[in-house]
Amino acid sequence: MALHFTRGEFDARMAKTIAAMEAAGLDGLLMFRQESMFWLTGYDTFGFCFFQCLYLGSDGRLVLLTRAPDLRQAQNTSIIEDIRIWVDRDGATPADDLRDVLADVGAGGKRLGVEYDAYGLNARNGKRLDAALDGFARLEDASELVSLLRLVKSPAELDYVRRAGELADDALREAHRLTGPGVDEGVILAAMQGAVFKGGGDYPGNEFIIGSGGDALLVRYATGRKTLAAQDQLTLEFAGAYRHYHACLMRTIPVGPVPDHQAHMFNACAEALEACKAALRPGRPIGEVFDAHARVMDANGLRHARLNACGYSLGAVFAPIWMDYPMFYHGNPVEAQPGMVYFLHMILLDSDAQLAMTLGETVIVTDGAPERLSSMPLELVAK
């Protein structure tokens, strides 16, 4: 089997999950989040785009219901032994198949938690699930149960996170090497992603973000490529990914002479990033991190250009996005703990001036100052 953790690591995660289920008064958990399945068992697939469910009983019993293409995927990548297949056919009703599986394991009449907030359980399938289990079991939303357990990474997980950070640095070096007038964005993008693959990394949870000119003010991937002009700006937001664990970086690289206003924007981003890291301490609510970001940006006259969030948790996540729970925004009460991993992104988008500036990196929460995962200097690099 292609397991990336020891059986002891999986056993410890299973024990934590069962304890959390018991604390919530649940007899079983129906998992539809691929992140939960990977963390708990090692099961690695993009087959969650179809109906599939991993059941965990309070007695420790695991049963996976999936399609035939994922049978060997589960056998080769996970500790799951009981794998059931629902058959592709016209009028297939996998939710009914799941009810039969649950009846077989004695879950009828029990209180079951459901990961309703999951890309693997769309609205249609959610309605079918509720209909199939109506009167069979008592269902309640338990979407965050495993997600909360995944927040604090184990030492083995942090090893993968640190490797992801090294791969992100490799990608940034390629961006700095290639960026300049007359260079096609696609050449830069190919080299950055190639550096991750060459280092043994994975596809990230979403596309690398790249944009020049006016598109440097976008913070989403959009199709189409440009060639950099003699006076330009290039915004990059990307991740090193290793065993699905992510470490992100974000930079805006000016091309040509740097406008004074854009240099001011960079200085504000650098100051805000340091303020955020000073606020990211164990036992303190992570909403304070956003407040530190906002104070610096606003004091620099950039309230109009900042966003309403400045980062989020990272971990082993799957498409369509690498963002994980929770996020830095005002009033978020989640308390920071050692072993949490966060991406801090300072983003300024001045639509009036048509200038962007970003600066971001991933850190691990420790007992003191956060641990940087990047060795790259936090300086303005212009080409």
KOLKOLMAR-327166 format. One line per 8 residues: their letters; for each residue x, y, z of C-alpha. Coordinates in steps of 0.25 Angstrom, whole numbers, plus 5000, padded with zeros to 4 digits. Example, Ala and Ser with C-alpha at 12.3 -4.5 7.8 and 13.67 -1.06 7.14 Angstrom:
% residues 2
as	5049/4982/5031; 5055/4996/5029
END
This chain:
% residues 383
malhftrg	5000/5000/5000; 5005/5014/4997; 5003/5020/5011; 5010/5033/5015; 5008/5031/5030; 5010/5020/5039; 4999/5011/5044; 5001/5017/5058
efdarmak	4998/5031/5052; 4985/5026/5046; 4981/5019/5059; 4983/5032/5067; 4975/5040/5057; 4964/5029/5058; 4964/5030/5073; 4963/5045/5073
tiaameaa	4951/5045/5063; 4943/5034/5071; 4945/5042/5084; 4940/5055/5077; 4928/5047/5072; 4925/5042/5086; 4926/5056/5091; 4916/5060/5081
gldgllmf	4907/5049/5084; 4909/5042/5070; 4908/5027/5068; 4914/5029/5054; 4920/5039/5044; 4917/5039/5029; 4929/5046/5022; 4928/5052/5009
rqesmfwl	4940/5062/5010; 4952/5056/5002; 4961/5063/5012; 4954/5055/5024; 4956/5042/5017; 4971/5045/5013; 4974/5049/5027; 4967/5038/5034
tgydtfgf	4971/5026/5025; 4981/5031/5014; 4970/5029/5003; 4975/5038/4992; 4966/5040/4980; 4959/5051/4972; 4947/5041/4971; 4939/5050/4981
cffqclyl	4933/5057/4969; 4924/5045/4969; 4915/5040/4981; 4924/5033/4991; 4924/5032/5006; 4933/5027/5017; 4925/5022/5029; 4932/5022/5043
gsdgrlvl	4925/5016/5054; 4927/5019/5069; 4932/5004/5070; 4943/5008/5060; 4937/5001/5048; 4941/5007/5034; 4933/5005/5022; 4935/5012/5008
ltrapdlr	4924/5012/4998; 4929/5017/4985; 4930/5014/4970; 4937/5002/4963; 4949/5011/4958; 4952/5015/4972; 4953/5001/4978; 4967/4998/4975
qaqntsii	4970/5013/4978; 4965/5011/4992; 4972/4997/4993; 4985/5003/4989; 4985/5016/4997; 4977/5014/5010; 4975/5005/5022; 4961/5003/5018
ediriwvd	4958/4988/5017; 4943/4988/5015; 4940/4994/5002; 4926/4994/4995; 4923/4997/4981; 4911/5004/4975; 4908/5001/4961; 4907/5011/4950
rdgatpad	4894/5009/4943; 4883/5017/4938; 4875/5022/4950; 4886/5018/4960; 4882/5022/4974; 4895/5021/4982; 4888/5028/4994; 4879/5016/4995
dlrdvlad	4892/5007/4994; 4898/5015/5005; 4885/5012/5014; 4887/4997/5011; 4901/4998/5015; 4897/5005/5028; 4887/4995/5031; 4897/4984/5029
vgaggkrl	4906/4990/5040; 4895/4992/5050; 4894/5008/5048; 4878/5008/5047; 4872/5016/5057; 4885/5022/5061; 4890/5037/5062; 4899/5040/5050
gveydayg	4907/5052/5047; 4908/5056/5033; 4918/5065/5025; 4908/5073/5018; 4918/5084/5015; 4926/5076/5005; 4929/5077/4990; 4926/5062/4989
lnarngkr	4912/5064/4994; 4905/5073/4984; 4891/5079/4987; 4884/5068/4978; 4891/5057/4985; 4889/5063/4999; 4874/5063/4996; 4875/5049/4992
ldaaldgf	4883/5045/5004; 4873/5051/5013; 4861/5044/5006; 4868/5031/5006; 4871/5032/5021; 4858/5038/5026; 4852/5030/5037; 4864/5021/5036
arledase	4874/5029/5045; 4875/5042/5052; 4884/5051/5044; 4891/5064/5048; 4901/5073/5042; 4915/5069/5046; 4923/5076/5035; 4934/5082/5044
lvsllrlv	4936/5070/5053; 4948/5065/5046; 4952/5078/5040; 4955/5083/5054; 4963/5071/5057; 4972/5074/5045; 4975/5088/5049; 4987/5084/5058
kspaeldy	4997/5076/5050; 5005/5065/5055; 5021/5065/5054; 5020/5055/5042; 5010/5065/5035; 5019/5077/5038; 5030/5070/5031; 5022/5069/5018
vrragela	5018/5084/5021; 5032/5088/5022; 5036/5081/5009; 5024/5088/5002; 5030/5101/5007; 5043/5097/5000; 5036/5094/4987; 5029/5107/4987
ddalreah	5043/5114/4989; 5048/5107/4977; 5036/5112/4969; 5038/5126/4973; 5053/5125/4969; 5048/5121/4955; 5038/5133/4955; 5049/5143/4958
rltgpgvd	5059/5137/4948; 5049/5138/4937; 5041/5150/4939; 5044/5162/4930; 5040/5170/4918; 5035/5161/4906; 5034/5149/4914; 5021/5141/4912
egvilaam	5013/5138/4925; 5012/5123/4921; 5027/5121/4921; 5028/5126/4935; 5016/5118/4940; 5021/5105/4933; 5035/5107/4940; 5028/5110/4954
qgavfkgg	5019/5097/4953; 5031/5089/4947; 5040/5092/4959; 5029/5087/4968; 5028/5074/4960; 5043/5072/4959; 5044/5073/4974; 5034/5061/4976
gdypgnef	5022/5070/4978; 5008/5069/4974; 4997/5077/4967; 4992/5088/4977; 4977/5089/4981; 4975/5100/4971; 4982/5106/4959; 4994/5116/4961
iigsggda	4989/5130/4960; 4997/5138/4950; 4993/5152/4944; 5000/5164/4938; 4996/5178/4935; 4982/5181/4939; 4980/5166/4942; 4991/5167/4953
llvryatg	4979/5173/4962; 4972/5159/4960; 4973/5149/4971; 4967/5137/4964; 4972/5129/4952; 4967/5133/4939; 4970/5127/4925; 4978/5134/4915
rktlaaqd	4993/5138/4914; 5000/5151/4913; 5014/5156/4909; 5020/5165/4919; 5022/5179/4915; 5034/5188/4918; 5026/5195/4929; 5017/5184/4935
qltlefag	5014/5177/4948; 5012/5162/4951; 5004/5156/4962; 5007/5142/4966; 5000/5134/4977; 5004/5119/4977; 5007/5107/4986; 5017/5096/4987
ayrhyhac	5009/5083/4990; 5015/5071/4995; 5007/5058/4999; 4995/5068/4997; 5000/5077/5008; 5001/5092/5004; 5010/5104/5006; 5007/5116/4999
lmrtipvg	5014/5129/4995; 5010/5142/4988; 5017/5153/4981; 5015/5164/4972; 5027/5167/4963; 5028/5180/4956; 5035/5181/4943; 5042/5194/4939
pvpdhqah	5043/5206/4948; 5035/5204/4961; 5024/5215/4963; 5026/5223/4976; 5012/5219/4980; 5014/5204/4977; 5027/5205/4986; 5019/5211/4997
mfnacaea	5009/5199/4995; 5020/5189/4997; 5025/5196/5010; 5011/5195/5016; 5010/5180/5012; 5023/5177/5018; 5020/5185/5031; 5006/5178/5032
leackaal	5012/5164/5030; 5021/5166/5042; 5009/5171/5050; 5001/5159/5046; 5012/5150/5051; 5014/5157/5064; 4999/5155/5066; 4999/5140/5063
rpgrpige	5002/5134/5076; 4996/5122/5084; 4983/5125/5092; 4980/5138/5084; 4968/5138/5075; 4972/5139/5060; 4963/5150/5058; 4974/5159/5064
vfdaharv	4983/5155/5052; 4973/5162/5043; 4972/5174/5052; 4987/5176/5052; 4987/5175/5037; 4976/5185/5036; 4982/5195/5045; 4995/5196/5037
mdanglrh	4988/5197/5024; 4978/5208/5029; 4989/5216/5035; 4996/5216/5022; 4984/5222/5015; 4981/5209/5008; 4968/5205/5014; 4961/5206/5000
arlnacgy	4971/5196/4994; 4971/5185/5005; 4962/5173/5006; 4953/5168/5017; 4962/5155/5020; 4977/5153/5020; 4979/5138/5020; 4975/5125/5024
slgavfap	4979/5111/5029; 4986/5101/5020; 4987/5086/5020; 4985/5074/5012; 4974/5078/5003; 4968/5074/4990; 4962/5082/4978; 4955/5091/4975
iwmdypmf	4963/5100/4985; 4975/5099/4994; 4968/5108/5005; 4965/5101/5018; 4957/5105/5030; 4958/5115/5037; 4961/5129/5031; 4967/5142/5037
yhgnpvea	4956/5152/5038; 4951/5162/5048; 4945/5155/5060; 4949/5141/5057; 4949/5134/5071; 4957/5122/5067; 4969/5122/5076; 4983/5119/5070
qpgmvyfl	4990/5107/5075; 5004/5101/5072; 5005/5092/5060; 4994/5100/5052; 4999/5105/5038; 4994/5118/5032; 4996/5126/5020; 4997/5140/5022
hmilldsd	4994/5149/5010; 4996/5164/5009; 4988/5168/4997; 4986/5183/4992; 4978/5185/4979; 4977/5200/4976; 4967/5201/4964; 4968/5216/4963
aqlamtlg	4984/5215/4961; 4983/5201/4954; 4994/5196/4963; 4995/5184/4971; 5004/5179/4982; 5004/5166/4990; 5013/5159/4999; 5010/5146/5006
etvivtdg	5016/5134/5012; 5012/5121/5020; 5016/5120/5035; 5015/5109/5046; 5009/5114/5059; 5019/5111/5070; 5020/5114/5085; 5027/5127/5081
aperlssm	5029/5134/5068; 5023/5127/5056; 5032/5118/5048; 5034/5123/5034; 5034/5112/5023; 5041/5120/5013; 5055/5124/5012; 5053/5135/5002
plelvak	5055/5149/5006; 5043/5158/5008; 5048/5169/4999; 5043/5176/4987; 5048/5169/4974; 5047/5178/4962; 5051/5173/4948
END
